[in-house]
Amino acid sequence: MADDAILFDVTDGLARVTLNRPARLNAVDPEAIGLWQSIAHEISRREDIGAVLFDAEGRAFCAGGDVVAMSELAAAGGDAATVITGLADRIHDGHRMLRESAKPIVAAVQGPVAGGGLGFMLVADLVVASEQASFASRYADVALTPDCGVSTLLPEAVGTRRALELTLTSRRLNAAEALEWGLVTEVVPHDEVAGRARAIAQSWLDGAAGAFGQAKRLVRSGLARPFQDALDDEARTIGAAFATPDAQAAIAAFARR
């Protein structure tokens, strides 16, 4: 529905996930967190989804968690630590499902990203950013610590030293700096962000979507396991891919050239 905190639609193999709380800079509240978790599970299990486009309404991409809404819920629930930990666990479960899924994800980042929004953005495999986008941690501004996978996804993207600089200082990156750091994949004019991200997603669908998805899965999981396990997985995966109609057609076309 149009008033849902997160919009979700699947058309011709493309899943579109849209953060939809523009008045709150798309900071996630308990409703959005529940939707994020359920949508992530649905994307992971649906065979008719070949690619994912992740975007947001309004002037900001994501300001992380809605600390006001979470504080109100925690106050009503009694044990703040238990309530907030439970909400974080639900976000993290959604992040894990998307990261480990064999569905390539492109994010269209049209505006500021802060706090846990960095983690939401970095769940995507490719990030197309507007020239007007900016990136900051801001956790210390509210005396909180990283969540939403930021402590893992941020150093993975930019390296430990730069991740520490972003989280331990008030540093805010503009789009050009984010590109130079490796935080985003590419930077385009503001009015081209949506079109460029959709074109990337469509290129996956127009090609061998299954192969792109498996390549994403292999790369994402490779650093977290022994090399031999990664090699064995690669062998099984390419063996299965070789027998697919997509691969047979592509190989035949290659042989004719």
RAKAKA-V216294 format. One record per backbone hydrogen bond with DSSP energy under -0.5 kcal/mol. CO is the residue of the C=O (numbers start at 1). NH is the residue of the N-H. Records with the same first field share a line. If there is no record, write none. Layout:
CO = NH + NH
This chain:
1 = 4
5 = 20
7 = 18
9 = 16
11 = 14
13 = 15 + 50 + 51
14 = 11 + 16
15 = 17 + 53
16 = 9 + 18
17 = 55
18 = 7
19 = 57
21 = 24 + 26
22 = 25
24 = 27
25 = 63
28 = 66
29 = 33
30 = 34
31 = 35
32 = 36
33 = 37
34 = 38
35 = 39
36 = 40
37 = 41
38 = 42
39 = 43
40 = 44
41 = 45
42 = 46
46 = 49
48 = 50
50 = 104
51 = 15
52 = 54 + 106
53 = 17 + 55
54 = 108
55 = 19
62 = 114
64 = 28
65 = 67
66 = 70
67 = 71
68 = 72
69 = 73
70 = 74
71 = 75
72 = 76
73 = 77
74 = 78
77 = 79
78 = 80
79 = 83
80 = 84
81 = 85
82 = 86
83 = 87
84 = 88
85 = 89
86 = 90
87 = 91
88 = 92
89 = 93
90 = 94
91 = 95
92 = 96
93 = 97
94 = 98
95 = 99
96 = 100
97 = 101
104 = 52
105 = 125 + 126
106 = 54
107 = 109 + 128
108 = 110
109 = 130
112 = 61 + 62
113 = 136
114 = 117
115 = 118
116 = 120
117 = 121
118 = 122
119 = 123
120 = 123
121 = 124
126 = 107
127 = 129 + 185 + 186
128 = 109
129 = 188
130 = 133
133 = 175
134 = 113
135 = 173
136 = 115
137 = 115
138 = 141 + 142
139 = 142 + 144
140 = 143
147 = 150
149 = 152 + 153
150 = 154 + 155
152 = 156
153 = 157
154 = 158
155 = 159
159 = 163
160 = 164
161 = 165
162 = 166
163 = 167
164 = 168
165 = 169
166 = 137
171 = 137
173 = 135
174 = 178
175 = 179
176 = 180
177 = 181
178 = 182 + 183 + 184
186 = 129
188 = 131
189 = 192 + 193
190 = 193
192 = 196
193 = 197
194 = 198
195 = 199
196 = 200
197 = 201
198 = 202
199 = 203
200 = 204
201 = 205
202 = 206
203 = 207
207 = 209
208 = 211 + 212
209 = 213
210 = 214
211 = 215
212 = 216
213 = 217
214 = 218
215 = 219
216 = 220
217 = 221
218 = 222
219 = 223
221 = 224
222 = 225
226 = 230
227 = 231
228 = 232
229 = 233
230 = 234
231 = 235
232 = 236
233 = 237
234 = 238
235 = 239
236 = 240
237 = 241
238 = 242
239 = 243
240 = 243
241 = 244
244 = 248
245 = 249
246 = 250
247 = 251
248 = 252
249 = 253
250 = 254
251 = 255
252 = 256
253 = 257
254 = 257
